[in-house]
């Protein structure tokens, strides 16, 4: 910003730019009119910008004003406003579907999510035959009493159970990256619950 002073040092015009200016008397000039440039009874004065306050919020400007013979304007800054409260069920316009979608888009990268799900699905598919074999190999021990009658107690032997558990482990043991995504997913659902 530039101030144009008359010969008495008073403000007579303001320019946003000093390039190809139009002077207060209506004449134009090609090129730039730098700070201190004089033409007839006019002088160009650059306005120095100073910042007052701290924070990220712009509060506007004060000035320009002449201080100790120099023109300045003050850019006012302030602390950021607190974030608005999160919408909750019962609020006007509460749309949990849209709110969840926005939160998912912000916090769960779709590429990572799809990659993790596919890795898990492949691991499960590859274990399908192992699980089927483990089930087929279940051995049942039947207790028989001394008279040769079948008793009421039927037990699966330890080896068979261990084989089944081992085959089913990948189904319940999520990869760590997928486990993290599931955690984020459940957090978003809890943050924006479906209204009752």
C-alpha positions as CSV (number, residue, x, y, z in Angstrom):
1,X,0.0,0.0,0.0
2,X,1.2,3.5,-0.8
3,X,0.1,6.9,0.4
4,X,0.3,10.0,-1.8
5,X,1.1,13.1,0.2
6,X,0.7,16.7,-0.8
7,X,3.5,19.2,-0.2
8,X,2.3,19.6,3.4
9,X,2.8,15.9,4.1
10,X,-1.0,15.3,4.2
11,X,-2.6,12.2,2.7
12,X,-4.4,13.0,-0.6
13,X,-4.7,9.5,-2.2
14,X,-4.0,5.8,-1.6
15,X,-2.6,3.3,-4.0
16,X,-2.8,-0.5,-3.6
17,X,0.1,-0.8,-6.0
18,X,2.7,1.7,-7.3
19,X,2.8,0.1,-10.7
20,X,1.4,2.3,-13.6
21,X,-0.3,4.7,-11.1
22,X,-2.8,7.4,-11.7
23,X,-1.9,10.5,-9.8
24,X,-4.4,12.6,-7.8
25,X,-4.5,15.2,-10.6
26,X,-5.7,12.4,-13.0
27,X,-2.5,12.0,-15.0
28,X,-1.1,8.4,-15.4
29,X,2.4,7.2,-15.3
30,X,3.9,4.0,-16.8
31,X,6.4,2.0,-14.7
32,X,6.7,2.2,-10.9
33,X,6.7,5.1,-8.5
34,X,9.0,4.0,-5.7
35,X,8.9,5.2,-2.1
36,X,9.9,8.9,-1.9
37,X,9.2,9.5,-5.6
38,X,8.1,13.1,-6.2
39,X,5.9,14.4,-9.1
40,X,4.8,18.0,-9.1
41,X,3.5,18.7,-5.5
42,X,3.0,14.9,-4.7
43,X,5.2,12.4,-3.0
44,X,4.8,8.6,-2.8
45,X,5.2,7.1,0.6
46,X,5.2,3.3,1.1
47,X,3.0,2.2,4.0
48,X,4.9,-0.2,6.3
49,X,2.8,-3.1,7.7
50,X,3.4,-4.1,11.3
51,X,1.6,-7.0,13.1
52,X,0.0,-6.6,16.5
53,X,-1.2,-9.5,18.5
54,X,-0.5,-13.2,18.2
55,X,-2.4,-16.1,16.8
56,X,-3.7,-17.4,13.4
57,X,-6.9,-15.4,13.2
58,X,-6.9,-12.2,11.1
59,X,-8.8,-9.4,12.9
60,X,-8.4,-6.8,10.1
61,X,-6.3,-3.7,9.9
62,X,-5.9,-0.4,11.8
63,X,-4.8,2.6,9.9
64,X,-3.0,3.7,7.9
65,X,-1.7,6.4,10.2
66,X,1.4,8.6,10.2
67,X,3.8,7.8,13.1
68,X,7.0,9.7,13.5
69,X,6.9,10.9,10.0
70,X,6.3,7.4,8.5
71,X,3.1,5.8,7.3
72,X,2.1,2.5,8.8
73,X,-0.9,0.2,9.1
74,X,-1.3,-2.4,11.8
75,X,-2.4,-5.9,10.9
76,X,-4.3,-7.2,13.9
77,X,-4.0,-10.9,14.8
78,X,-5.7,-13.0,17.5
79,X,-5.9,-16.5,18.8
80,X,-7.9,-19.0,16.8
81,X,-11.5,-19.5,17.7
82,X,-12.3,-22.7,19.5
83,X,-13.6,-25.4,17.2
84,X,-17.4,-25.7,17.0
85,X,-18.8,-28.5,19.1
86,X,-19.3,-31.8,17.4
87,X,-22.8,-32.5,16.2
88,X,-24.7,-34.9,18.4
89,X,-27.9,-36.9,18.0
90,X,-30.9,-34.6,18.4
91,X,-29.1,-31.6,16.9
92,X,-30.9,-29.9,14.0
93,X,-29.6,-31.4,10.8
94,X,-27.7,-34.2,12.5
95,X,-26.9,-36.7,9.7
96,X,-24.8,-39.5,11.1
97,X,-24.2,-41.1,7.7
98,X,-22.7,-37.9,6.2
99,X,-20.8,-37.1,9.4
100,X,-19.3,-40.6,9.5
101,X,-18.4,-40.4,5.8
102,X,-16.5,-37.1,6.3
103,X,-14.7,-38.5,9.3
104,X,-13.8,-41.7,7.4
105,X,-12.5,-39.7,4.5
106,X,-10.4,-37.5,6.8
107,X,-9.0,-40.3,9.1
108,X,-9.0,-43.6,7.1
109,X,-7.0,-43.5,3.9
110,X,-9.1,-45.5,1.4
111,X,-6.0,-47.0,-0.3
112,X,-4.6,-48.4,3.0
113,X,-8.0,-49.6,4.1
114,X,-8.7,-51.5,0.8
115,X,-5.1,-52.9,0.9
116,X,-5.5,-54.2,4.5
117,X,-8.9,-55.8,3.8
118,X,-7.6,-57.5,0.7
119,X,-4.6,-58.9,2.6
120,X,-6.8,-60.3,5.3
121,X,-9.3,-61.7,2.7
122,X,-6.4,-63.5,0.9
123,X,-5.1,-64.9,4.1
124,X,-8.5,-66.3,5.0
125,X,-9.1,-67.8,1.5
126,X,-5.7,-69.5,1.6
127,X,-6.6,-71.0,5.0
128,X,-10.0,-72.3,3.8
129,X,-8.8,-75.8,2.9
130,X,-6.6,-75.9,6.1
131,X,-9.7,-75.2,8.2
132,X,-11.7,-77.8,6.3
133,X,-9.0,-80.5,6.8
134,X,-8.7,-79.6,10.5
135,X,-12.5,-80.1,10.9
136,X,-12.3,-83.4,9.0
137,X,-9.5,-84.6,11.2
138,X,-11.3,-84.0,14.5
139,X,-11.0,-87.1,16.6
140,X,-13.6,-87.8,19.1
141,X,-12.8,-89.9,22.2
142,X,-15.8,-91.7,23.5
143,X,-15.7,-93.1,27.0
144,X,-16.9,-96.7,27.2
145,X,-18.0,-98.2,30.5
146,X,-16.8,-101.8,31.6
147,X,-20.1,-103.3,30.4
148,X,-19.4,-102.1,26.8
149,X,-22.0,-99.4,26.8
150,X,-21.3,-96.0,25.4
151,X,-21.1,-93.5,28.3
152,X,-22.5,-89.9,28.3
153,X,-19.0,-88.3,28.0
154,X,-17.7,-87.5,24.5
155,X,-14.4,-85.5,24.3
156,X,-12.4,-84.0,21.5
157,X,-8.8,-84.9,21.8
158,X,-6.2,-82.2,22.5
159,X,-4.4,-82.6,19.2
160,X,-7.5,-82.2,17.1
161,X,-8.5,-79.1,19.0
162,X,-5.0,-77.6,18.7
163,X,-5.1,-78.2,14.9
164,X,-8.5,-76.5,14.6
165,X,-7.4,-73.5,16.6
166,X,-4.2,-73.2,14.6
167,X,-6.2,-73.3,11.3
168,X,-8.7,-70.6,12.6
169,X,-6.1,-68.2,14.0
170,X,-5.8,-66.0,10.9
171,X,-9.5,-65.4,10.9
172,X,-9.4,-63.8,14.4
173,X,-5.9,-62.4,14.3
174,X,-6.2,-59.3,12.2
175,X,-3.0,-57.8,10.6
176,X,-1.8,-54.8,12.6
177,X,-2.6,-52.3,9.9
178,X,-6.2,-53.6,9.5
179,X,-6.6,-53.7,13.3
180,X,-5.6,-50.0,13.4
181,X,-8.2,-49.2,10.7
182,X,-10.9,-51.2,12.6
183,X,-10.1,-49.1,15.7
184,X,-10.5,-45.9,13.7
185,X,-13.7,-47.2,12.2
186,X,-15.3,-48.1,15.5
187,X,-14.1,-44.7,17.0
188,X,-15.9,-42.8,14.2
189,X,-19.1,-44.9,14.7
190,X,-19.0,-44.1,18.4
191,X,-18.3,-40.4,17.8
192,X,-21.4,-40.1,15.5
193,X,-23.8,-42.7,16.7
194,X,-26.9,-43.7,14.8
195,X,-29.9,-42.0,16.5
196,X,-32.2,-44.3,18.4
